[in-house]
Amino acid sequence: MKKKILLFLLTGLLLTGCSEDPESKISNFASTIEKDTSSVNLHTLSQEDTKKQFKISNEEVSSYVVRSTYTDAELVEYGVFHLTDTANSKQVKNKIREHIKSVAKRMKNVDETYYEIAKNGVIEEKDRYIFFCIAENQENMKNSFISYFSEEQPTNNEQNIINQN
């Protein structure tokens, strides 16, 4: 009987310890995509700037990251939003589309190449995560998002064990 109780408790601990919260998952994805795509000089928008630029609220998304750079050498902007409810999907995607249009409009006056990149920005959804990207290599970044959120990622504890072996 003690073994069954111990096994039950250990299973519960492992299941709760191995789950990854949306904020950590988004942060880990951001690190992965930047490493995979060699994006440099990206700056994270503050929560207030993100809410203002995208006109989003905490009722629509629970966590998010938006990173961008506008330089003479490169135009890269991407973000990942975790929906509080899948019912908010269409609304949040429309707000992202409006943001992409706004960036394209600004870029039209700056550089024709940047304008073409911006107007073709991508939006992808997987489970309760929405990804958008405005970049020259946006298809690669979109594929990284799909791949990352399609696979079960190791938690920090599991990653430490993998790294030790």
QUILINQUI-V431412 format. One record per residue. N is the residue number from 1. RES is the residue in one small letter. PSI is psi in radians with two decimals (* if undefined). OMEGA is omega in whole degrees, -180 to 180 (none if undefined). D_CENTER is the distance of its C-alpha to the mean C-alpha in Angstrom with 1 decimal. Layout:
n=N res=RES psi=PSI omega=OMEGA d_center=D_CENTER
n=N res=RES psi=PSI omega=OMEGA d_center=D_CENTER
//
This chain:
n=1 res=m psi=-0.73 omega=180 d_center=45.2
n=2 res=k psi=-0.64 omega=180 d_center=43.7
n=3 res=k psi=-0.68 omega=180 d_center=41.9
n=4 res=k psi=-0.73 omega=179 d_center=40.3
n=5 res=i psi=-0.78 omega=180 d_center=39.2
n=6 res=l psi=-0.77 omega=178 d_center=37.8
n=7 res=l psi=-0.75 omega=178 d_center=36.0
n=8 res=f psi=-0.80 omega=180 d_center=34.5
n=9 res=l psi=-0.75 omega=179 d_center=33.4
n=10 res=l psi=-0.70 omega=177 d_center=31.8
n=11 res=t psi=-0.78 omega=178 d_center=29.9
n=12 res=g psi=-0.76 omega=179 d_center=28.6
n=13 res=l psi=-0.75 omega=180 d_center=27.6
n=14 res=l psi=-0.75 omega=-179 d_center=25.9
n=15 res=l psi=-0.75 omega=180 d_center=23.9
n=16 res=t psi=-0.61 omega=-180 d_center=22.8
n=17 res=g psi=-0.43 omega=-177 d_center=22.2
n=18 res=c psi=-0.18 omega=179 d_center=20.1
n=19 res=s psi=2.55 omega=-177 d_center=17.6
n=20 res=e psi=2.25 omega=-179 d_center=14.3
n=21 res=d psi=2.73 omega=-176 d_center=13.1
n=22 res=p psi=-0.69 omega=-178 d_center=9.7
n=23 res=e psi=-0.77 omega=178 d_center=9.4
n=24 res=s psi=-0.72 omega=-179 d_center=10.4
n=25 res=k psi=-0.74 omega=179 d_center=8.3
n=26 res=i psi=-0.77 omega=180 d_center=5.0
n=27 res=s psi=-0.77 omega=179 d_center=7.5
n=28 res=n psi=-0.68 omega=177 d_center=8.9
n=29 res=f psi=-0.76 omega=-180 d_center=6.3
n=30 res=a psi=-0.76 omega=178 d_center=6.2
n=31 res=s psi=-0.74 omega=-179 d_center=9.9
n=32 res=t psi=-0.82 omega=-176 d_center=10.3
n=33 res=i psi=-0.65 omega=-180 d_center=9.0
n=34 res=e psi=-0.63 omega=177 d_center=11.1
n=35 res=k psi=-0.77 omega=-178 d_center=13.9
n=36 res=d psi=-0.58 omega=-174 d_center=14.0
n=37 res=t psi=0.01 omega=180 d_center=14.1
n=38 res=s psi=0.61 omega=176 d_center=16.1
n=39 res=s psi=2.27 omega=-178 d_center=14.4
n=40 res=v psi=2.92 omega=178 d_center=16.4
n=41 res=n psi=0.63 omega=177 d_center=17.2
n=42 res=l psi=2.46 omega=179 d_center=13.8
n=43 res=h psi=2.42 omega=179 d_center=14.1
n=44 res=t psi=2.22 omega=175 d_center=11.8
n=45 res=l psi=2.47 omega=177 d_center=12.8
n=46 res=s psi=2.83 omega=178 d_center=14.6
n=47 res=q psi=-0.72 omega=-180 d_center=14.0
n=48 res=e psi=-0.77 omega=178 d_center=17.1
n=49 res=d psi=-0.69 omega=179 d_center=16.4
n=50 res=t psi=-0.82 omega=179 d_center=13.1
n=51 res=k psi=-0.71 omega=-178 d_center=15.2
n=52 res=k psi=-0.84 omega=-177 d_center=18.0
n=53 res=q psi=-0.64 omega=-176 d_center=16.4
n=54 res=f psi=-0.14 omega=-179 d_center=14.5
n=55 res=k psi=0.78 omega=180 d_center=17.3
n=56 res=i psi=2.83 omega=179 d_center=15.2
n=57 res=s psi=2.90 omega=177 d_center=16.7
n=58 res=n psi=-0.33 omega=177 d_center=16.1
n=59 res=e psi=-0.42 omega=-179 d_center=17.9
n=60 res=e psi=-0.75 omega=-178 d_center=15.2
n=61 res=v psi=2.50 omega=-178 d_center=12.0
n=62 res=s psi=-0.57 omega=176 d_center=12.3
n=63 res=s psi=2.77 omega=-176 d_center=9.4
n=64 res=y psi=2.82 omega=171 d_center=6.7
n=65 res=v psi=2.41 omega=174 d_center=6.1
n=66 res=v psi=2.21 omega=-179 d_center=7.5
n=67 res=r psi=2.47 omega=-178 d_center=9.3
n=68 res=s psi=2.84 omega=171 d_center=12.4
n=69 res=t psi=2.42 omega=173 d_center=15.8
n=70 res=y psi=1.78 omega=178 d_center=18.8
n=71 res=t psi=2.98 omega=176 d_center=21.6
n=72 res=d psi=-0.42 omega=-176 d_center=24.6
n=73 res=a psi=-0.41 omega=-170 d_center=23.3
n=74 res=e psi=2.51 omega=172 d_center=19.7
n=75 res=l psi=1.97 omega=178 d_center=17.4
n=76 res=v psi=2.24 omega=171 d_center=13.7
n=77 res=e psi=2.27 omega=176 d_center=11.0
n=78 res=y psi=2.82 omega=178 d_center=7.4
n=79 res=g psi=2.73 omega=175 d_center=4.9
n=80 res=v psi=2.27 omega=180 d_center=2.6
n=81 res=f psi=2.35 omega=175 d_center=5.9
n=82 res=h psi=2.07 omega=-178 d_center=8.0
n=83 res=l psi=2.46 omega=173 d_center=11.3
n=84 res=t psi=-0.51 omega=-179 d_center=14.5
n=85 res=d psi=2.44 omega=180 d_center=16.3
n=86 res=t psi=-0.33 omega=177 d_center=15.9
n=87 res=a psi=-0.35 omega=180 d_center=18.7
n=88 res=n psi=-0.06 omega=-173 d_center=16.4
n=89 res=s psi=-0.96 omega=-176 d_center=14.5
n=90 res=k psi=-0.76 omega=-179 d_center=16.9
n=91 res=q psi=-0.81 omega=-179 d_center=17.2
n=92 res=v psi=-0.74 omega=179 d_center=13.6
n=93 res=k psi=-0.66 omega=176 d_center=13.4
n=94 res=n psi=-0.69 omega=178 d_center=16.7
n=95 res=k psi=-0.64 omega=177 d_center=15.6
n=96 res=i psi=-0.74 omega=177 d_center=12.8
n=97 res=r psi=-0.74 omega=178 d_center=15.7
n=98 res=e psi=-0.70 omega=178 d_center=17.9
n=99 res=h psi=-0.78 omega=179 d_center=15.8
n=100 res=i psi=-0.75 omega=177 d_center=15.6
n=101 res=k psi=-0.70 omega=179 d_center=19.4
n=102 res=s psi=-0.75 omega=178 d_center=20.0
n=103 res=v psi=-0.77 omega=180 d_center=18.5
n=104 res=a psi=-0.73 omega=180 d_center=20.6
n=105 res=k psi=-0.76 omega=178 d_center=23.6
n=106 res=r psi=-0.71 omega=-177 d_center=23.4
n=107 res=m psi=-0.43 omega=180 d_center=23.0
n=108 res=k psi=-0.60 omega=180 d_center=26.0
n=109 res=n psi=-0.15 omega=-176 d_center=28.2
n=110 res=v psi=-0.93 omega=-173 d_center=26.8
n=111 res=d psi=2.25 omega=-178 d_center=26.6
n=112 res=e psi=-0.65 omega=179 d_center=27.0
n=113 res=t psi=-0.80 omega=178 d_center=24.7
n=114 res=y psi=-0.65 omega=178 d_center=21.8
n=115 res=y psi=-0.80 omega=179 d_center=22.8
n=116 res=e psi=-0.73 omega=178 d_center=22.6
n=117 res=i psi=-0.84 omega=-176 d_center=19.2
n=118 res=a psi=-0.74 omega=-177 d_center=17.9
n=119 res=k psi=-0.31 omega=178 d_center=19.8
n=120 res=n psi=0.39 omega=178 d_center=18.3
n=121 res=g psi=2.61 omega=-177 d_center=14.6
n=122 res=v psi=2.62 omega=174 d_center=12.6
n=123 res=i psi=2.30 omega=-180 d_center=10.9
n=124 res=e psi=2.52 omega=-180 d_center=10.1
n=125 res=e psi=2.40 omega=176 d_center=10.1
n=126 res=k psi=2.09 omega=-176 d_center=10.5
n=127 res=d psi=-2.12 omega=-180 d_center=12.2
n=128 res=r psi=0.35 omega=-180 d_center=10.9
n=129 res=y psi=2.38 omega=175 d_center=7.2
n=130 res=i psi=2.27 omega=-179 d_center=7.0
n=131 res=f psi=2.44 omega=170 d_center=5.4
n=132 res=f psi=2.69 omega=-178 d_center=7.8
n=133 res=c psi=2.40 omega=172 d_center=9.4
n=134 res=i psi=1.82 omega=-178 d_center=12.9
n=135 res=a psi=2.78 omega=178 d_center=14.4
n=136 res=e psi=-0.64 omega=-179 d_center=17.4
n=137 res=n psi=0.65 omega=-174 d_center=15.7
n=138 res=q psi=-0.53 omega=177 d_center=13.1
n=139 res=e psi=-0.71 omega=177 d_center=14.5
n=140 res=n psi=-0.72 omega=-180 d_center=13.9
n=141 res=m psi=-0.70 omega=177 d_center=10.3
n=142 res=k psi=-0.77 omega=179 d_center=10.0
n=143 res=n psi=-0.62 omega=176 d_center=12.2
n=144 res=s psi=-0.72 omega=178 d_center=10.3
n=145 res=f psi=-0.88 omega=-179 d_center=7.4
n=146 res=i psi=-0.80 omega=-180 d_center=10.5
n=147 res=s psi=-0.80 omega=-177 d_center=12.2
n=148 res=y psi=-0.79 omega=-176 d_center=9.9
n=149 res=f psi=-0.07 omega=175 d_center=9.5
n=150 res=s psi=-0.44 omega=-179 d_center=13.2
n=151 res=e psi=2.67 omega=172 d_center=14.6
n=152 res=e psi=2.08 omega=179 d_center=15.4
n=153 res=q psi=2.52 omega=177 d_center=14.1
n=154 res=p psi=2.50 omega=176 d_center=16.8
n=155 res=t psi=3.01 omega=180 d_center=16.7
n=156 res=n psi=-0.73 omega=179 d_center=17.8
n=157 res=n psi=-0.78 omega=179 d_center=21.4
n=158 res=e psi=-0.68 omega=180 d_center=21.3
n=159 res=q psi=-0.70 omega=178 d_center=19.7
n=160 res=n psi=-0.71 omega=179 d_center=22.6
n=161 res=i psi=-0.75 omega=178 d_center=25.1
n=162 res=i psi=-0.78 omega=-178 d_center=24.0
n=163 res=n psi=-0.52 omega=-180 d_center=24.2
n=164 res=q psi=-0.48 omega=-178 d_center=27.6
n=165 res=n psi=* omega=none d_center=29.1
//
